[in-house]
Structure formats: C-alpha cells, structure tokens
Amino acid sequence: MVARISKQTRIQVLLADDHRVVRAGIRQILEREADIRVIAEAEDGEEALTLIEKHKPDVVVLDIQMPKISGIEVTHRARIRFPEVGILILTAYDDTPYILAVLQAGANGYVLKTADAKELVQAVRDVYEGKSVLDPTIARKIMPALFQRSERLIAPLTERELEVLRLAAKGFTNKAIGVQLGISDRTVQGHLGHIFAKLQVNSRTEAVMRAIALGLIPQPAGFLGEDTPSS
C-alpha cells in the first residue's frame, strides 16, 4: 500500500500501454506538470514488470489489456513484489468483472481514458500520496457487485478500525490518519491490514467501496462525484 511523500521534487511515473500514440499523449499531459516526471515506458505487461523492478517508480499508469501479461496480472505481481509502488489503472474498459479483478489484485486507482487531463494529473498525485482513486462512474457501477459478493465478514470491524476506514474514505493518507487519531503510521498500516482481511479485499480502494456498500461507514461527500463541502 502506498502512503509515502518524499522530499524529491518530482513524482516518478512509469507508463505501460501497448499503443505508442496513447503513451505519447499521456506523457505530454503529465510532463506539463512541474512535479511529475515520466521515467520509463512499457509496451507490454512483461516489459512493465521488468521496468518496475529496474526503476521502482512512485506510480505506474497501467492499461488493462496488454500483450504478454495483462494489466490485472501485472498489478497482482507488482503488489506482491513492490508494495510501495502505486498502481493507477488508466483504461477504456468499464466492465464490472475487469474493475473488480484489478481492484482485488491491489490497484490503488481506476480511471477511464475519457477523463480529462486535469483529472488524470490529480489521480497520479492522489495515488502517490496513498489515496484511493476511483472514477465516479465506476464507483456507482460496481457498488452493487461489492455488496452482493458477500454480506458476511470474517470478524466485525472494531471501532478503531472503523475510524481508520472513515478517514481513509475521505482521502486521508496513513500519516494524516495517524495525526487525526494520535497513533503512528505503522499502527495505521496495521489497522488497514486487519480491515483488508476482515473485508476480504486487497486494496484501500476496494476496502472503502465494500465498507460503504455494506453500510459500515457513510459515503463521504464527493466520493461519488458529489460536491465536497469546503473546509
């Protein structure tokens, strides 16, 4: 799970998409930003894993359908081997099975290629900061599936775990959650691990979605594209 903000001046990004023109367009959008740098590009899933191991990027912007190894399998392997690397899915596919599969594999975010440049840039920044990113259209689409998958938990969430999950749903990073609750980053990470196990999920995004679907936590303002109150 990603929740690190270093002192480096730029977010290091790896692009993985089998269409060269698409990669060029994404690179152009991202590199207009002073705080983002594209350090490598992959044209298939196998190359993506090789380059992730070589460069250890902060964020991988990854398509689902790619030659050799799918984006879903890349996400699964990268999450096991490089848990500190953020994975943002950028794809044209909005089919529920694809979405659920990649979230279960451990993706930090899922954005459609119909998103505008500003949304893509913000998604990269959010994933880098350890936040969950989900296109509002996607969130609404998969909510029923997350609820129907199973209504039983391995064990009830404790009040502290619910507090952590509520703050995660609002986009707080591990560090910010720790400050809010007066606990360490490591303790927050431990609570999230227990939450993942009880909810039978593999990512923060999936945990938040499933908890909302089951009614364990309220849906925060702005989570499904509503206006967020100014603070």
N, C-alpha and C positions, 0 to 999 in steps of 0.2 A: 504494500500500500504506500502511495506517495504522499508525503507530507513534509517536504523539506524546502526551505528557502535559503539558498546560499548567498554569499556575498558577490558572486560572479555577476557581471554586468548584463549577460545575455542568457536567455533560455536556449539550451542546445536541443535542436529538433532533428529527428530523422524522419524522412518521408518515405512511405512504402506504398506504391501504386504501380500497376502494370502499364499505365498509359503515360507516356513521356510528356505529352501536352498537358495532362492534368497535373502532373508533378510540377511542371514549369509554372503553371498558374498558381498553384498553392505556394510554391517558393516565393513567387513575386509578391503575393499578398503578405506572407509572413515577414519577409525581409524588408518590407517598408517600415516595420516597427523597430525602434532602436533597441528594444530589449529582447529580440528574438533573432536567432541565427540558425539557419539550416546547415547542418554539418555533413549530411550524407543523404543519398537517395538509393532506394532499392526498387527493383522492378519485379521481384517475385518474393514469395514468403521465405524461401531458403536464404536468399541474399539478405533479407531483412533481419533474420536471426543472427547471421554472421556479423552484420554491421552493428547490431545492438551489442553483441559481445565485444566487438572491437572498440566502439566509441562510447558505450554507456551513456546514451543521450538522456536528457531530462524527460523529454516527451517524444513518443513515437506517434506520428499521424499515419494511421493504417487503414487500408481498404480491406473489405472482407473477401471478395473474390479475386484471388491472385493465382498465378501459375505455381506449380510445385507444392506449395504449402498454403493453405487458406489462412486468411486473417484470423479466424477463430482459433486455429491450431497455433499460430504464431503468438497470439495473446496467451493461450494456455501455457506454452513452453516458457515464454518470457516472464510470465508472472511467477513461475516456479524458480527460474534461474536468476532473474533480475528483478526482485520485488520492489526495488527503489525506482524503477523506470515507470513513468506514467504512460498509459496507453489510451490514445484518443482514436476511436473509430470514426472515419470520415467516408461515407459510402452513399450510394444511391438506393440501397436496399432498405425498405421499411417493413419487411415481412416479420411477423412476430417470432417465428422459430429462429431466424437469424439473430434478432435482437436478444432474445433470451439466452441463446447459446453463447454469444460473445460476452454478455454480462456475467454469465455463470463461469466463463473462462477467466474473468477477472479484469475486464476493461474498466477504465476509470470514467470513460465518457463515450457518448454515441451521438454524432451529429450527421445530419443529412447533407449531401452535396448541394442541396438547394439553399443552404444557409448563406447569408451574405458575408462579406469579408470581415466586417466588424464582429459578427458572431463567432466566426472561426478563430479569429485572433483571441477573443476573450475566452473561448473554450480551451485553447492552448495554455493561456495564463492560469486558468482555473485548475486544470489538471496538474500543472506544475506546482501549484500551491496545495495540492492534496484534496481539492474539492471534487464533488461528483458533477458530471455534466451530462444532461440528457435533453435532447430536442423535445420541446413541449408536445409536439405531435406524437412523438414516440412514447413519451410518458403516458399519455392518455390511452394509447393503443394497447400497451402491454399490461396496464393495471389489472384488468380482469383476469388475464392469464396468470399473473403472480398470485392473485387471490385463490384461483381455482386449483393451483398446483398442489397446495396442501394447506389446510387450516390448522394443523396440529404442529406445535413446536416441540423440540426435544425437551426443553425446560422453559419455564416462564422467564421473561427478562426481569432483572432486578430493577429497583427504582433508579439506581445509579446508571445502569446500562441504558435505561430509557432516557435519562438526562443527557447522556452522551449522544444517543441517537437523535434526539430532538435538535441538538446543536449541530450535528453533522448534516441533518436535513436542511438547516438554514445556511449551509455552506461554510461553517467554521472549520478551520484546519485543526489538526491534532493539538498544535501549540495553543491556538486560541481557545479550544475546548478546555485544555488544561488550566489556562488562566481563569476562565469563567468558573470552573469548578474547584479551583485550588488544588489541583493534582498535577503530577508530572506527565510529560509527553508519553513516557514509557507506560505509565498506568493507563492513559487513554488508549494507547495501542492495545494493551491487554484487554481492556473492556471491549474494544471493537472485535478482537479475536473471538471472545466469548459470544458476542452478538452474532457474528457470522456463523458460528457453529450452531447456535440455537435456531437461527432463522434459515439455516441450510443454504447459505449463499456464499459467494466468493469475492464480492467487491462491495465497497461502500455504497455505490450507486444502487446496486441490487438490494442491499440491506434496507436502504431508505425507502425504495419503492415498495418492497414487500411489507415493511412495517406500516406504511400508510395504507396499503391495500387491506391489511388485516385489522386496521383500526387501532394499532398500538400507539401511534403518535399522530398528531394532527398534521394535515397538509399545510406547510408553511406558505405564507403569501409569496407569490412569484414563482413557486416551484413548478407549476404547470402553465407558465406564461402569463399569470395574472400580474397586475401592478403590485410592486413591492412598496410598502409604506416607507417614506424617508425616515431616517433615524436622526 
